[in-house]
């Protein structure tokens, strides 16, 4: 029997075992996004959001009943943008 054929027959069982084994692989992904938020002339209209990678976002009216977070009486923002 030629040597290459004998070698192939010896390695065949090893190749079939390697195909059935599995392992765990941890992967992380970081996507860096850049968004520009332009305020409209009138506060009653929502701001314009432009993201470089078209990331999803939501613009909604802010809750006017929310208590201010500081001791000063600042007007709350009218719009809330969530990415």
VOVO-324838 format. One record per residue: z negated, x, y of N, C-alpha, C, O in turn; residue in three letters. Coordinates in steps of 0.001 Angstrom, whole numbers, plus 524288, in hexadecimal, padded with zeros to 5 digits. Atoms other than C-alpha are relative to their C-alpha. Layout:
REM residues N
    n_w    n_u    n_v   ca_w   ca_u   ca_v    c_w    c_u    c_v    o_w    o_u    o_v   aa
      Z      X      Y      Z      X      Y      Z      X      Y      Z      X      Y  ALA
...
This chain:
REM residues 83
    n_w    n_u    n_v   ca_w   ca_u   ca_v    c_w    c_u    c_v    o_w    o_u    o_v   aa
  80000  80350  7FB69  80000  80000  80000  80000  80380  804DB  7FCE9  8072D  80527  UNK
  7FFD8  7FCC7  7FB47  8038A  805A7  80D57  7FAE9  7FF84  80313  7F861  7FB6D  80308  UNK
  804F0  7FFDE  7FD0C  7F812  8097A  815FF  7FFBA  7FBF5  80462  7FBA3  7F97C  804EC  UNK
  8006B  803E9  7FBD5  7FB72  800AC  821B8  7FEE9  7FA84  7FDDD  7FBF7  7F78A  8003A  UNK
  800E5  8052A  80246  7FBCC  7F4B3  818E4  7FA6F  7FF8A  7FE02  7F801  7FB70  7FEA2  UNK
  8055D  7FFFF  801EB  7EECF  7F855  8129B  7FC2C  7FF84  80489  7F856  7FCA3  8042F  UNK
  80351  8004C  7FB59  7E8AE  7FA55  82000  8001C  7FA83  80253  7FC0D  7F888  803FB  UNK
  7FF88  8054E  7FDEC  7EDC3  7ED18  8248E  7FCFA  7FC24  7FCA4  7FA90  7F88A  7FEB7  UNK
  802E1  80380  8037B  7E7F1  7E668  8189A  7FA1F  800B1  80096  7F730  7FCEA  80015  UNK
  80591  7FF0A  7FF35  7DAC4  7ECC8  81B06  7FE0C  7FDC8  8052F  7F99A  7FBFA  80580  UNK
  80195  801E4  7FAD7  7DA7E  7E8C9  82970  8009C  7FA17  800A2  7FE66  7F7D7  80443  UNK
  7FF11  8059C  7FF93  7DEED  7DAC5  8271E  7FAFB  7FCCE  7FFD9  7FA5D  7F951  80319  UNK
  804DC  80307  7FFEC  7D157  7D590  8235B  7FCD4  800D4  804FF  7FA4B  7FD2D  806D3  UNK
  802E3  7FEEE  7FB2B  7CB5D  7DC1F  82F69  80246  7FCF4  80495  7FF59  7FB0A  807E2  UNK
  7FD7C  802D7  7FBBE  7D531  7D5C4  8387F  7FEB0  7FA3A  7FFC0  7FDFB  7F7BE  803CE  UNK
  8013A  80594  8006D  7D252  7C840  8332B  7FA54  7FEF4  8016D  7F925  7FACF  8038D  UNK
  80573  800A9  7FE7F  7C3A6  7CA2E  834FD  7FF51  8005B  805E6  7FC30  7FD75  80820  UNK
  80074  7FF5D  7FA58  7C54D  7CE95  8430E  801BB  7FB1D  802E3  7FFC5  7FA0E  80726  UNK
  7FE11  804AF  7FD67  7CC82  7C20F  84667  7FC0A  7FB90  7FFD0  7FC73  7F7EC  802EE  UNK
  803BB  8044B  80078  7C103  7B97B  8423B  7FAF3  800FF  802F6  7F7DD  7FD5D  80397  UNK
  804C7  7FEDE  7FD26  7B635  7C04A  849DE  80095  7FE66  805B0  804E3  7FE5D  807D6  UNK
  7FFE2  8017A  7FA7C  7B272  7BBDF  8577F  7FB67  80284  802CE  7F7BA  8046B  8005B  UNK
  8042D  7FDD3  7FCD1  7A9F2  7C088  86295  7FF83  7FCC9  804FB  8030B  7F9CF  80651  UNK
  800ED  802B3  7FB11  7A435  7BB36  86F38  8013E  803B3  8047D  7FFC1  80846  8046C  UNK
  7FE7C  7FCE4  7FB7B  7A9A9  7C000  87C0D  7FE8C  7FCF9  804E3  80038  7F885  80596  UNK
  80178  80283  7FB14  7A39F  7BCDC  88940  803C5  801B4  80441  804ED  80656  804D5  UNK
  7FC3D  7FEF5  7FBE0  7AD0E  7BBCC  8949B  7FE21  7FD48  804F1  7FC47  7F8D9  804B9  UNK
  8012E  8027E  7FB01  7AA77  7B933  8A2FB  804C0  80078  80380  807E2  80416  80308  UNK
  7FB84  80034  7FC85  7B426  7B5B7  8AD78  7FE16  7FEE0  80580  7FB1C  7FB32  80658  UNK
  80158  800D5  7FA8A  7B292  7B6DE  8BC1C  8050A  7FF1E  80306  80890  80263  802F9  UNK
  7FB7C  80131  7FCB8  7BC6A  7B054  8C50C  7FE27  8002E  805A8  7FAC3  7FD29  8073D  UNK
  8016B  7FF93  7FA81  7BB5B  7B46C  8D327  803B3  7FC9F  80328  80876  7FD34  802D3  UNK
  7FCFD  803CF  7FD04  7BFE3  7A9BE  8DC50  7FED2  800AE  805C3  7FA8F  8025D  80739  UNK
  800A4  7FFDA  7FA60  7C1C2  7A94B  8EADE  801D3  7FAC8  8022A  8064E  7F93A  80162  UNK
  7FEB5  8051F  7FDC5  7C165  79C45  8F1FA  7FF13  8000F  805E1  7FB65  8027F  807C9  UNK
  8008B  80092  7FA54  7C348  79914  90053  7FF12  7FA3E  80119  801D9  7F6D7  7FF24  UNK
  80162  8055C  7FE99  7BD02  78CF5  90600  800DE  7FF66  805D5  7FE51  801FB  808FD  UNK
  7FEB9  800FD  7FA84  7C2C1  787F5  912B6  7FDF6  7FAA5  8018C  7FF23  7F6B3  7FF0F  UNK
  8021B  804E5  7FE08  7BB90  77DAB  91A5B  80423  7FD2F  80338  806F2  7FF9A  80649  UNK
  7FC4C  80325  7FCF6  7C3BE  772A7  91FE6  7FDFA  7FF4D  8058D  7F96A  80054  806A9  UNK
  8017E  800EF  7FA96  7C396  76F4E  92E42  7FBC1  7FBE6  80084  7F83B  7FC70  803BE  UNK
  803F4  80418  7FFEF  7BBB1  76311  92BB8  7FCAD  8007C  7FB1C  7FEB4  8015B  7F6D6  UNK
  80384  7FF68  80474  7AFCF  76396  92302  80079  7FB87  7FC1B  7FE87  7FBFB  7F7BB  UNK
  7FF8B  8046D  8039B  7B335  7567E  91CEE  803FC  80104  7FBB5  803E8  7FE6F  7F7A7  UNK
  7FC27  7FE9C  803F6  7BE81  75CA3  9158D  7FDD8  80481  7FCB8  7FB3F  807F5  7FED4  UNK
  8020C  7FBC0  8034B  7BB52  7656C  909EB  8029F  80535  80150  80714  8054E  8031E  UNK
  7FDB0  7FAE3  7FEFB  7BD7C  7740F  90B57  80467  8012D  7FC22  804B7  7FED7  7F7F1  UNK
  7FBAE  7FE5C  80359  7C992  77A85  9059D  7FE3D  804D9  7FCFE  7FC67  808A0  7FF56  UNK
  80199  7FBA2  80356  7C6C6  783A1  8FA12  804DF  8025A  7FD86  807E7  7FF99  7FB02  UNK
  7FB9F  7FD2A  8025F  7D0C2  78DDC  8F5EE  7FDD5  8047E  7FCC6  7FB78  8081A  7FEE6  UNK
  801CB  7FBDB  8037F  7CD99  79648  8EA08  804B1  80314  7FDFA  808BA  800D0  7FCAC  UNK
  7FBB1  7FC98  8019C  7D60C  7A1E9  8E627  801C7  7FEDA  7FA73  80675  7FF01  7F95B  UNK
  7FEAC  800EE  8057B  7D582  79EB0  8D796  7FFD3  7FA39  7FE8F  7FFAB  7F8E7  7F9F0  UNK
  80022  805AF  800CF  7D539  78FD0  8D92A  7FB5C  7FE4D  7FCA1  7FBF6  7FB0F  7F921  UNK
  804B6  80195  802DC  7C748  78EB5  8D3FA  7FEA9  7FA5E  80153  7FF9E  7F896  805B0  UNK
  80165  8056C  7FEEB  7C258  780DC  8D2A1  7FB4B  7FFB4  803B5  7F7C7  802FA  80378  UNK
  80451  800E2  7FC68  7B94D  77BD1  8DD43  7FFAD  7FA25  8012B  80347  7F728  8000E  UNK
  800BD  80577  7FE96  7B3D7  76EFC  8E21C  7FDC9  7FFCD  80588  7FA0A  8028D  806C6  UNK
  801E8  800E0  7FAB1  7B206  76AB0  8F034  7FDE1  7FA7E  80034  8009B  7F6BC  7FEF1  UNK
  80252  80534  7FF9A  7A8A9  75F85  8F26B  7FCA0  7FFAF  804E1  7FACA  803A0  806EE  UNK
  80348  800D3  7FB6A  7A141  759AD  8FDA4  7FA60  80158  7FEA0  7F885  8001C  7FA5D  UNK
  80566  7FE76  800D5  79390  75F13  8FF0B  7FC75  7FB42  800B1  7FDBB  7F7A7  8039C  UNK
  803C9  80449  7FFAD  787D9  75612  8FD67  7FD08  8007A  80527  7F9FF  80426  805CD  UNK
  802A9  7FF8D  7FAEF  78305  7535B  90B57  7FA23  7FF0A  7FF9A  7F745  8004C  8033F  UNK
  80594  80129  80099  775BD  74F0B  90606  7FCE7  804B2  7FE07  7F819  80487  7FDDA  UNK
  802A4  7FB5F  8020C  772B5  75C8A  90085  7FC8F  8026B  80436  7FE20  802D0  808BD  UNK
  803A6  7FDAA  7FC42  76700  762E0  906F9  801E9  80567  80196  803FA  80847  7FE55  UNK
  7FE4F  7FAC4  7FE55  769F0  76EF2  90F34  7FCA4  80424  7FD61  7F801  80349  7FC70  UNK
  802C5  7FBE2  802CB  76625  77BB1  9089B  7FCEE  80398  803A8  7F9C5  806BA  801D8  UNK
  802D5  7FCA7  7FC56  7611F  78239  914F6  7FCA2  7FCA2  80391  7FD16  7F7D8  80399  UNK
  80367  802EB  7FC77  75707  77E76  91F06  802EE  7FE3B  804DE  80141  7FA8A  80774  UNK
  7FCDF  801B6  7FB88  76165  77D85  929A7  80303  7FB1B  7FE8D  8044D  7FA51  7F9FD  UNK
  7FD11  804D4  800E7  7686E  770A2  92AFC  805C6  8011E  800AA  80802  7FFE5  804BE  UNK
  7FA6F  7FEE1  7FFD4  7763E  7752F  927DC  80301  7FB6C  7FDB9  80126  7F8C0  7FA2E  UNK
  7FCB6  8042A  80229  7811C  76B97  92576  801E4  801BA  7FA9E  803CB  8061B  7FA0D  UNK
  7FE25  7FE82  80540  78460  76B78  916DF  805EE  80055  7FFE6  808A0  7FDB4  802E3  UNK
  7FA54  7FF87  800A5  791ED  76F88  912AA  80212  7FADB  7FDF8  7FF81  7F841  7FAD8  UNK
  7FDBB  804F8  801AE  79AEE  763E9  910B9  802C4  8006D  7FAC7  80374  7FC7D  7F81B  UNK
  7FCF8  7FF4D  804C8  7A255  769BC  90532  7FD83  80413  7FC87  7FB6C  807FD  7FE60  UNK
  801FB  7FC58  803DD  79E1F  7707B  8F8CD  80475  8018A  7FC62  80728  7FE2D  7FA41  UNK
  7FBCF  7FE00  80351  7A78C  77924  8F12B  7FD82  80291  7FB43  7FA3F  8060F  7FBC9  UNK
  80222  7FDFF  804E2  7A478  77BF9  8E2F2  8045F  8028D  7FCE2  8087D  8003A  7FC00  UNK
  7FC29  7FD22  80321  7ABB5  78635  8DB0F  7FE40  80019  7FA5D  800ED  80253  7F70C  UNK
